[in-house]
Amino acid sequence: PDFMLNTLIDNLQITKEDVHVSDGPLGLSDVMGLFKLPLHQLKEKPFYPIIPKVFEEEEDYFSIIRQKDILLHHPYHSFSPIIDFIKKAALDPDVLAIKQTLYRVGPDSPIVRCLIEAAEMGKQVAVLVELKARFDEQNNIYWARALEKVGVHVVYGLVGLKTHAKMTLVVRKEYDGVKRYVHLATGNYNATTAKLYTDIGFFTSDDDICSDVSDIFNFLTGYSKQKDYKKLFVSPVNMREKFIDLINREIDNAAAGKEAKIIMKLNSLVDPAIICALYEASNAGVEIKLIVRGVCSLVPGVTGLSQNIEVRSIVGRFLEHSRLFYFYNNGAEEIYLSSADMMQRNLDRRVEVAFPIENPRLKDELIKTLIKVSLKDNVKARILQSDGSYVFPEVKENSKKVNSQEWLMNHALKAMGVRTQKP
């Protein structure tokens, strides 16, 4: 449209003679080059992720994680503690083994360099590299060869399954025996996209979770056919069934006259079985709030089908990428984080993991920040209608504007005892 063309010409300070109109397909990836132009007045004010105080005060990451679980919310929190965790594991003489999954690592990966260093230090290092990560095949092949060259045990996953789970397992010899430490995440081990995508990382030494992760790595490397897990939901083994069980529990609570509520934050919702379970929950009186950035095949707001379901999409400065599942559970609230969207490909043809956040402090943090603020967003959110259209949220006169991503940036910067990390 002419008005859009004129807006671009004015803001980019060019003339109409500088504009070339093409009827052919455009290489949209090349548009990123425009961002390099020195037009700072058109850009967002730079945001530098914070480094949480806990990682500033204590050099021994293993001691920190042994004492308590830790959540990192990227890009509001820096990705550097994950890199440091693996680097410290590589250099620590008491670390016996490191195992990790790699999906999208990027062309210059500090994570992979740490793994190479660990192998050179004589540690047992096993890495599952997913060669079928779309658009990253070349990078992943390059790093797989580099890892194999230094003696890393590189595996490429299971036939017919794409490994999309984000897991790191560190095995360490300590004064009271062998101890395991785990990092799980909703997003990739990629320091570049961690500045652009919203994702959540989780450090824990919980024995059951560590045991499950160890079993999954044995499954991926062909040494086990584990079917039962203590705390993790794993696709294609049991994830769909586990989430449907949790939905059914809310249905039972609603039928008993108890408060029942489900909140999900996803990139995509298209799995028929999950959608049918949510429809059934809606008809039972369960309050359902869905935050689905991308494709949503569920139709909200239809009387007799989905009248208790609201769907919103948030598209802002950062790409919303974290997946979260909340169940009220009659007041004993449960939260799971996952690498998986509710799609048939994720639940049937990929190795995915969903993990519980059981620590009351961390659970409360997620509810009060990510969940509540996302549901209050009236700036970048759009509400899905039953006809498939999206509309702006209703904003009452004199009500406060809430941009969830801006709120989370400010919340991070206001946190006590932190410093920011500049590029």
TORMIVO-75219 format. One record per residue (C-alpha): residue in one letter; z, y, x. Coordinates in steps of 0.2 Angstrom, whole numbers. Layout:
N
<r residu="A" w="Z" v="Y" u="X"/>
...
//
This chain:
423
<r residu="P" w="0" v="0" u="0"/>
<r residu="D" w="-4" v="18" u="6"/>
<r residu="F" w="15" v="23" u="4"/>
<r residu="M" w="20" v="9" u="16"/>
<r residu="L" w="6" v="13" u="28"/>
<r residu="N" w="11" v="32" u="28"/>
<r residu="T" w="29" v="28" u="31"/>
<r residu="L" w="25" v="17" u="46"/>
<r residu="I" w="13" v="31" u="53"/>
<r residu="D" w="27" v="44" u="51"/>
<r residu="N" w="41" v="34" u="58"/>
<r residu="L" w="31" v="27" u="73"/>
<r residu="Q" w="24" v="44" u="76"/>
<r residu="I" w="6" v="39" u="77"/>
<r residu="T" w="-10" v="45" u="69"/>
<r residu="K" w="-21" v="36" u="56"/>
<r residu="E" w="-33" v="34" u="71"/>
<r residu="D" w="-21" v="22" u="79"/>
<r residu="V" w="-21" v="10" u="64"/>
<r residu="H" w="-32" v="-5" u="63"/>
<r residu="V" w="-34" v="-13" u="47"/>
<r residu="S" w="-38" v="-32" u="47"/>
<r residu="D" w="-42" v="-44" u="33"/>
<r residu="G" w="-39" v="-59" u="43"/>
<r residu="P" w="-22" v="-68" u="46"/>
<r residu="L" w="-9" v="-59" u="57"/>
<r residu="G" w="1" v="-66" u="71"/>
<r residu="L" w="18" v="-61" u="63"/>
<r residu="S" w="27" v="-67" u="79"/>
<r residu="D" w="18" v="-53" u="88"/>
<r residu="V" w="27" v="-40" u="77"/>
<r residu="M" w="43" v="-43" u="87"/>
<r residu="G" w="34" v="-33" u="101"/>
<r residu="L" w="36" v="-17" u="90"/>
<r residu="F" w="55" v="-19" u="93"/>
<r residu="K" w="53" v="-15" u="111"/>
<r residu="L" w="46" v="2" u="108"/>
<r residu="P" w="59" v="15" u="113"/>
<r residu="L" w="61" v="22" u="95"/>
<r residu="H" w="80" v="21" u="94"/>
<r residu="Q" w="82" v="32" u="79"/>
<r residu="L" w="73" v="18" u="69"/>
<r residu="K" w="84" v="4" u="75"/>
<r residu="E" w="101" v="-3" u="70"/>
<r residu="K" w="116" v="3" u="81"/>
<r residu="P" w="119" v="-10" u="94"/>
<r residu="F" w="133" v="-23" u="90"/>
<r residu="Y" w="141" v="-32" u="105"/>
<r residu="P" w="150" v="-48" u="100"/>
<r residu="I" w="169" v="-49" u="103"/>
<r residu="I" w="178" v="-61" u="114"/>
<r residu="P" w="194" v="-67" u="105"/>
<r residu="K" w="210" v="-63" u="113"/>
<r residu="V" w="215" v="-82" u="115"/>
<r residu="F" w="201" v="-84" u="127"/>
<r residu="E" w="205" v="-69" u="137"/>
<r residu="E" w="223" v="-73" u="140"/>
<r residu="E" w="222" v="-91" u="145"/>
<r residu="E" w="210" v="-98" u="158"/>
<r residu="D" w="213" v="-116" u="153"/>
<r residu="Y" w="202" v="-119" u="138"/>
<r residu="F" w="208" v="-137" u="136"/>
<r residu="S" w="226" v="-131" u="134"/>
<r residu="I" w="221" v="-119" u="121"/>
<r residu="I" w="212" v="-132" u="111"/>
<r residu="R" w="225" v="-145" u="113"/>
<r residu="Q" w="238" v="-133" u="105"/>
<r residu="K" w="227" v="-127" u="90"/>
<r residu="D" w="210" v="-128" u="82"/>
<r residu="I" w="199" v="-112" u="85"/>
<r residu="L" w="185" v="-105" u="74"/>
<r residu="L" w="171" v="-94" u="81"/>
<r residu="H" w="160" v="-84" u="69"/>
<r residu="H" w="144" v="-79" u="78"/>
<r residu="P" w="137" v="-66" u="81"/>
<r residu="Y" w="153" v="-57" u="77"/>
<r residu="H" w="161" v="-68" u="90"/>
<r residu="S" w="153" v="-70" u="107"/>
<r residu="F" w="144" v="-86" u="111"/>
<r residu="S" w="151" v="-86" u="129"/>
<r residu="P" w="167" v="-96" u="125"/>
<r residu="I" w="155" v="-111" u="121"/>
<r residu="I" w="146" v="-109" u="138"/>
<r residu="D" w="162" v="-107" u="147"/>
<r residu="F" w="169" v="-122" u="138"/>
<r residu="I" w="155" v="-133" u="145"/>
<r residu="K" w="155" v="-125" u="162"/>
<r residu="K" w="174" v="-128" u="164"/>
<r residu="A" w="172" v="-146" u="159"/>
<r residu="A" w="158" v="-147" u="172"/>
<r residu="L" w="169" v="-141" u="186"/>
<r residu="D" w="186" v="-148" u="180"/>
<r residu="P" w="190" v="-163" u="192"/>
<r residu="D" w="200" v="-172" u="177"/>
<r residu="V" w="185" v="-172" u="166"/>
<r residu="L" w="177" v="-189" u="165"/>
<r residu="A" w="162" v="-187" u="153"/>
<r residu="I" w="153" v="-174" u="143"/>
<r residu="K" w="141" v="-179" u="128"/>
<r residu="Q" w="131" v="-166" u="119"/>
<r residu="T" w="117" v="-165" u="106"/>
<r residu="L" w="103" v="-152" u="109"/>
<r residu="Y" w="91" v="-147" u="96"/>
<r residu="R" w="85" v="-129" u="100"/>
<r residu="V" w="91" v="-124" u="117"/>
<r residu="G" w="78" v="-110" u="122"/>
<r residu="P" w="68" v="-107" u="138"/>
<r residu="D" w="82" v="-102" u="149"/>
<r residu="S" w="98" v="-112" u="143"/>
<r residu="P" w="115" v="-109" u="152"/>
<r residu="I" w="121" v="-124" u="142"/>
<r residu="V" w="109" v="-136" u="150"/>
<r residu="R" w="112" v="-128" u="167"/>
<r residu="C" w="131" v="-132" u="165"/>
<r residu="L" w="126" v="-150" u="160"/>
<r residu="I" w="115" v="-152" u="176"/>
<r residu="E" w="130" v="-145" u="186"/>
<r residu="A" w="142" v="-158" u="178"/>
<r residu="A" w="130" v="-172" u="183"/>
<r residu="E" w="128" v="-166" u="201"/>
<r residu="M" w="147" v="-166" u="201"/>
<r residu="G" w="147" v="-184" u="198"/>
<r residu="K" w="153" v="-184" u="180"/>
<r residu="Q" w="146" v="-195" u="166"/>
<r residu="V" w="134" v="-184" u="156"/>
<r residu="A" w="125" v="-191" u="141"/>
<r residu="V" w="113" v="-179" u="131"/>
<r residu="L" w="103" v="-182" u="115"/>
<r residu="V" w="88" v="-171" u="116"/>
<r residu="E" w="78" v="-169" u="99"/>
<r residu="L" w="60" v="-168" u="105"/>
<r residu="K" w="54" v="-165" u="87"/>
<r residu="A" w="63" v="-148" u="85"/>
<r residu="R" w="49" v="-138" u="77"/>
<r residu="F" w="42" v="-124" u="89"/>
<r residu="D" w="54" v="-130" u="103"/>
<r residu="E" w="46" v="-146" u="108"/>
<r residu="Q" w="40" v="-139" u="125"/>
<r residu="N" w="57" v="-132" u="129"/>
<r residu="N" w="66" v="-148" u="125"/>
<r residu="I" w="54" v="-159" u="135"/>
<r residu="Y" w="56" v="-147" u="150"/>
<r residu="W" w="75" v="-148" u="149"/>
<r residu="A" w="75" v="-167" u="146"/>
<r residu="R" w="65" v="-170" u="162"/>
<r residu="A" w="77" v="-158" u="171"/>
<r residu="L" w="92" v="-167" u="165"/>
<r residu="E" w="85" v="-185" u="169"/>
<r residu="K" w="81" v="-179" u="186"/>
<r residu="V" w="99" v="-176" u="191"/>
<r residu="G" w="105" v="-193" u="183"/>
<r residu="V" w="110" v="-187" u="165"/>
<r residu="H" w="108" v="-201" u="152"/>
<r residu="V" w="96" v="-193" u="141"/>
<r residu="V" w="92" v="-201" u="124"/>
<r residu="Y" w="80" v="-196" u="111"/>
<r residu="G" w="88" v="-201" u="95"/>
<r residu="L" w="85" v="-215" u="82"/>
<r residu="V" w="68" v="-220" u="76"/>
<r residu="G" w="64" v="-211" u="60"/>
<r residu="L" w="78" v="-199" u="61"/>
<r residu="K" w="79" v="-181" u="68"/>
<r residu="T" w="95" v="-177" u="76"/>
<r residu="H" w="101" v="-160" u="69"/>
<r residu="A" w="120" v="-161" u="71"/>
<r residu="K" w="128" v="-149" u="83"/>
<r residu="M" w="141" v="-158" u="93"/>
<r residu="T" w="149" v="-158" u="110"/>
<r residu="L" w="162" v="-171" u="116"/>
<r residu="V" w="172" v="-169" u="132"/>
<r residu="V" w="183" v="-184" u="138"/>
<r residu="R" w="197" v="-178" u="150"/>
<r residu="K" w="211" v="-188" u="160"/>
<r residu="E" w="228" v="-180" u="157"/>
<r residu="Y" w="246" v="-183" u="161"/>
<r residu="D" w="248" v="-193" u="145"/>
<r residu="G" w="232" v="-203" u="145"/>
<r residu="V" w="214" v="-199" u="141"/>
<r residu="K" w="211" v="-185" u="129"/>
<r residu="R" w="196" v="-180" u="119"/>
<r residu="Y" w="190" v="-162" u="115"/>
<r residu="V" w="176" v="-158" u="103"/>
<r residu="H" w="165" v="-143" u="98"/>
<r residu="L" w="156" v="-144" u="82"/>
<r residu="A" w="145" v="-130" u="74"/>
<r residu="T" w="133" v="-125" u="60"/>
<r residu="G" w="120" v="-118" u="72"/>
<r residu="N" w="111" v="-123" u="88"/>
<r residu="Y" w="117" v="-122" u="106"/>
<r residu="N" w="106" v="-107" u="109"/>
<r residu="A" w="114" v="-91" u="117"/>
<r residu="T" w="99" v="-81" u="111"/>
<r residu="T" w="99" v="-85" u="93"/>
<r residu="A" w="118" v="-84" u="93"/>
<r residu="K" w="116" v="-66" u="93"/>
<r residu="L" w="104" v="-66" u="78"/>
<r residu="Y" w="110" v="-80" u="67"/>
<r residu="T" w="127" v="-81" u="58"/>
<r residu="D" w="135" v="-97" u="62"/>
<r residu="I" w="152" v="-105" u="64"/>
<r residu="G" w="158" v="-115" u="79"/>
<r residu="F" w="174" v="-126" u="79"/>
<r residu="F" w="185" v="-132" u="93"/>
<r residu="T" w="197" v="-146" u="90"/>
<r residu="S" w="206" v="-160" u="99"/>
<r residu="D" w="211" v="-168" u="82"/>
<r residu="D" w="211" v="-187" u="86"/>
<r residu="D" w="202" v="-192" u="70"/>
<r residu="I" w="188" v="-180" u="72"/>
<r residu="C" w="186" v="-184" u="90"/>
<r residu="S" w="186" v="-202" u="86"/>
<r residu="D" w="172" v="-199" u="73"/>
<r residu="V" w="162" v="-189" u="85"/>
<r residu="S" w="163" v="-203" u="98"/>
<r residu="D" w="158" v="-215" u="86"/>
<r residu="I" w="143" v="-205" u="81"/>
<r residu="F" w="137" v="-203" u="99"/>
<r residu="N" w="139" v="-222" u="101"/>
<r residu="F" w="128" v="-224" u="85"/>
<r residu="L" w="115" v="-212" u="92"/>
<r residu="T" w="114" v="-221" u="109"/>
<r residu="G" w="112" v="-237" u="100"/>
<r residu="Y" w="129" v="-245" u="104"/>
<r residu="S" w="136" v="-245" u="87"/>
<r residu="K" w="131" v="-246" u="69"/>
<r residu="Q" w="147" v="-236" u="62"/>
<r residu="K" w="147" v="-235" u="43"/>
<r residu="D" w="164" v="-228" u="40"/>
<r residu="Y" w="171" v="-211" u="47"/>
<r residu="K" w="189" v="-205" u="46"/>
<r residu="K" w="186" v="-186" u="42"/>
<r residu="L" w="167" v="-182" u="45"/>
<r residu="F" w="153" v="-184" u="33"/>
<r residu="V" w="138" v="-190" u="41"/>
<r residu="S" w="120" v="-191" u="35"/>
<r residu="P" w="111" v="-202" u="32"/>
<r residu="V" w="126" v="-213" u="31"/>
<r residu="N" w="137" v="-205" u="17"/>
<r residu="M" w="136" v="-186" u="16"/>
<r residu="R" w="127" v="-185" u="-1"/>
<r residu="E" w="139" v="-197" u="-8"/>
<r residu="K" w="155" v="-188" u="-1"/>
<r residu="F" w="149" v="-171" u="-8"/>
<r residu="I" w="146" v="-178" u="-25"/>
<r residu="D" w="163" v="-186" u="-25"/>
<r residu="L" w="170" v="-169" u="-22"/>
<r residu="I" w="160" v="-162" u="-35"/>
<r residu="N" w="166" v="-175" u="-47"/>
<r residu="R" w="184" v="-172" u="-43"/>
<r residu="E" w="182" v="-154" u="-49"/>
<r residu="I" w="174" v="-161" u="-65"/>
<r residu="D" w="189" v="-172" u="-68"/>
<r residu="N" w="201" v="-157" u="-65"/>
<r residu="A" w="191" v="-146" u="-77"/>
<r residu="A" w="191" v="-160" u="-90"/>
<r residu="A" w="210" v="-161" u="-88"/>
<r residu="G" w="212" v="-143" u="-91"/>
<r residu="K" w="215" v="-138" u="-73"/>
<r residu="E" w="206" v="-124" u="-64"/>
<r residu="A" w="191" v="-130" u="-55"/>
<r residu="K" w="179" v="-121" u="-43"/>
<r residu="I" w="165" v="-124" u="-31"/>
<r residu="I" w="158" v="-112" u="-18"/>
<r residu="M" w="143" v="-117" u="-7"/>
<r residu="K" w="134" v="-107" u="6"/>
<r residu="L" w="117" v="-114" u="11"/>
<r residu="N" w="100" v="-110" u="18"/>
<r residu="S" w="92" v="-121" u="5"/>
<r residu="L" w="97" v="-131" u="-11"/>
<r residu="V" w="83" v="-143" u="-16"/>
<r residu="D" w="91" v="-161" u="-17"/>
<r residu="P" w="90" v="-168" u="-35"/>
<r residu="A" w="106" v="-178" u="-34"/>
<r residu="I" w="116" v="-163" u="-28"/>
<r residu="I" w="108" v="-151" u="-41"/>
<r residu="C" w="111" v="-164" u="-55"/>
<r residu="A" w="130" v="-165" u="-50"/>
<r residu="L" w="131" v="-146" u="-50"/>
<r residu="Y" w="123" v="-145" u="-67"/>
<r residu="E" w="136" v="-158" u="-74"/>
<r residu="A" w="150" v="-149" u="-66"/>
<r residu="S" w="144" v="-133" u="-74"/>
<r residu="N" w="144" v="-141" u="-91"/>
<r residu="A" w="162" v="-148" u="-88"/>
<r residu="G" w="168" v="-130" u="-86"/>
<r residu="V" w="168" v="-129" u="-67"/>
<r residu="E" w="166" v="-111" u="-60"/>
<r residu="I" w="152" v="-112" u="-47"/>
<r residu="K" w="146" v="-99" u="-35"/>
<r residu="L" w="131" v="-103" u="-23"/>
<r residu="I" w="126" v="-92" u="-9"/>
<r residu="V" w="108" v="-98" u="-5"/>
<r residu="R" w="98" v="-88" u="7"/>
<r residu="G" w="81" v="-97" u="5"/>
<r residu="V" w="74" v="-110" u="-7"/>
<r residu="C" w="85" v="-114" u="-22"/>
<r residu="S" w="78" v="-127" u="-35"/>
<r residu="L" w="93" v="-125" u="-46"/>
<r residu="V" w="91" v="-114" u="-61"/>
<r residu="P" w="107" v="-104" u="-65"/>
<r residu="G" w="113" v="-96" u="-81"/>
<r residu="V" w="105" v="-108" u="-93"/>
<r residu="T" w="115" v="-111" u="-108"/>
<r residu="G" w="120" v="-129" u="-110"/>
<r residu="L" w="114" v="-133" u="-92"/>
<r residu="S" w="120" v="-120" u="-79"/>
<r residu="Q" w="129" v="-106" u="-88"/>
<r residu="N" w="144" v="-107" u="-76"/>
<r residu="I" w="133" v="-106" u="-60"/>
<r residu="E" w="129" v="-90" u="-51"/>
<r residu="V" w="117" v="-90" u="-37"/>
<r residu="R" w="115" v="-76" u="-24"/>
<r residu="S" w="105" v="-73" u="-8"/>
<r residu="I" w="110" v="-62" u="6"/>
<r residu="V" w="97" v="-56" u="18"/>
<r residu="G" w="103" v="-43" u="30"/>
<r residu="R" w="103" v="-38" u="49"/>
<r residu="F" w="107" v="-56" u="54"/>
<r residu="L" w="99" v="-72" u="48"/>
<r residu="E" w="112" v="-81" u="37"/>
<r residu="H" w="113" v="-98" u="44"/>
<r residu="S" w="130" v="-106" u="42"/>
<r residu="R" w="133" v="-119" u="29"/>
<r residu="L" w="150" v="-120" u="20"/>
<r residu="F" w="157" v="-130" u="6"/>
<r residu="Y" w="173" v="-125" u="-4"/>
<r residu="F" w="182" v="-135" u="-17"/>
<r residu="Y" w="197" v="-128" u="-26"/>
<r residu="N" w="205" v="-146" u="-28"/>
<r residu="N" w="218" v="-140" u="-40"/>
<r residu="G" w="225" v="-128" u="-28"/>
<r residu="A" w="224" v="-139" u="-12"/>
<r residu="E" w="208" v="-130" u="-7"/>
<r residu="E" w="196" v="-140" u="5"/>
<r residu="I" w="183" v="-132" u="16"/>
<r residu="Y" w="169" v="-141" u="25"/>
<r residu="L" w="157" v="-134" u="37"/>
<r residu="S" w="140" v="-142" u="41"/>
<r residu="S" w="124" v="-141" u="50"/>
<r residu="A" w="115" v="-148" u="35"/>
<r residu="D" w="107" v="-140" u="20"/>
<r residu="M" w="107" v="-149" u="3"/>
<r residu="M" w="89" v="-155" u="5"/>
<r residu="Q" w="82" v="-173" u="5"/>
<r residu="R" w="76" v="-171" u="23"/>
<r residu="N" w="94" v="-167" u="29"/>
<r residu="L" w="103" v="-180" u="19"/>
<r residu="D" w="91" v="-194" u="21"/>
<r residu="R" w="80" v="-191" u="37"/>
<r residu="R" w="91" v="-182" u="48"/>
<r residu="V" w="108" v="-185" u="58"/>
<r residu="E" w="119" v="-172" u="51"/>
<r residu="V" w="138" v="-169" u="52"/>
<r residu="A" w="150" v="-160" u="40"/>
<r residu="F" w="167" v="-157" u="46"/>
<r residu="P" w="183" v="-151" u="37"/>
<r residu="I" w="193" v="-136" u="41"/>
<r residu="E" w="211" v="-142" u="38"/>
<r residu="N" w="221" v="-129" u="48"/>
<r residu="P" w="229" v="-117" u="34"/>
<r residu="R" w="227" v="-102" u="45"/>
<r residu="L" w="208" v="-105" u="48"/>
<r residu="K" w="205" v="-110" u="30"/>
<r residu="D" w="213" v="-94" u="24"/>
<r residu="E" w="203" v="-84" u="37"/>
<r residu="L" w="187" v="-91" u="30"/>
<r residu="I" w="192" v="-88" u="12"/>
<r residu="K" w="197" v="-70" u="14"/>
<r residu="T" w="183" v="-65" u="26"/>
<r residu="L" w="167" v="-75" u="24"/>
<r residu="I" w="168" v="-82" u="6"/>
<r residu="K" w="176" v="-67" u="-3"/>
<r residu="V" w="166" v="-54" u="6"/>
<r residu="S" w="150" v="-63" u="4"/>
<r residu="L" w="153" v="-64" u="-15"/>
<r residu="K" w="157" v="-45" u="-16"/>
<r residu="D" w="141" v="-40" u="-7"/>
<r residu="N" w="132" v="-28" u="-18"/>
<r residu="V" w="120" v="-20" u="-4"/>
<r residu="K" w="111" v="-35" u="4"/>
<r residu="A" w="114" v="-48" u="-10"/>
<r residu="R" w="102" v="-52" u="-24"/>
<r residu="I" w="106" v="-62" u="-39"/>
<r residu="L" w="94" v="-76" u="-45"/>
<r residu="Q" w="90" v="-76" u="-63"/>
<r residu="S" w="85" v="-91" u="-74"/>
<r residu="D" w="67" v="-85" u="-74"/>
<r residu="G" w="66" v="-87" u="-55"/>
<r residu="S" w="67" v="-68" u="-51"/>
<r residu="Y" w="80" v="-59" u="-41"/>
<r residu="V" w="89" v="-43" u="-46"/>
<r residu="F" w="101" v="-31" u="-38"/>
<r residu="P" w="120" v="-35" u="-42"/>
<r residu="E" w="127" v="-24" u="-55"/>
<r residu="V" w="136" v="-10" u="-47"/>
<r residu="K" w="149" v="0" u="-58"/>
<r residu="E" w="150" v="19" u="-56"/>
<r residu="N" w="161" v="24" u="-42"/>
<r residu="S" w="163" v="6" u="-36"/>
<r residu="K" w="163" v="3" u="-17"/>
<r residu="K" w="147" v="-3" u="-8"/>
<r residu="V" w="150" v="-19" u="1"/>
<r residu="N" w="138" v="-25" u="15"/>
<r residu="S" w="145" v="-41" u="20"/>
<r residu="Q" w="138" v="-42" u="37"/>
<r residu="E" w="143" v="-24" u="41"/>
<r residu="W" w="161" v="-28" u="34"/>
<r residu="L" w="162" v="-43" u="46"/>
<r residu="M" w="156" v="-33" u="61"/>
<r residu="N" w="169" v="-20" u="57"/>
<r residu="H" w="182" v="-33" u="54"/>
<r residu="A" w="179" v="-41" u="71"/>
<r residu="L" w="179" v="-24" u="80"/>
<r residu="K" w="196" v="-20" u="72"/>
<r residu="A" w="204" v="-36" u="77"/>
<r residu="M" w="218" v="-34" u="89"/>
<r residu="G" w="217" v="-38" u="107"/>
<r residu="V" w="199" v="-41" u="109"/>
<r residu="R" w="185" v="-34" u="120"/>
<r residu="T" w="166" v="-34" u="117"/>
<r residu="Q" w="153" v="-42" u="127"/>
<r residu="K" w="138" v="-32" u="132"/>
<r residu="P" w="122" v="-40" u="136"/>
//
